[in-house]
């Protein structure tokens, strides 16, 4: 295993995430990566665990829109 890149501008935050599971609206504190805005792009929030607490890899396809 080797480190390819260190993303120094990424912050770890805990966000209260709301998700619909099996027809029920649930909220839970979720560990997320917060990537600051660059140019015309908005900041990105990427969850690092599932709503039931299982860890997941940081994946840019999982971006959640931040609060406006």
Secondary structure, 3 states (H helix, E strand, C coil): CCCCCCCCCEEEEEEEEEEEECCEEEEEEEEEEEECCCCCCCCEEEECECCCCCECCCCHHHEECCCC
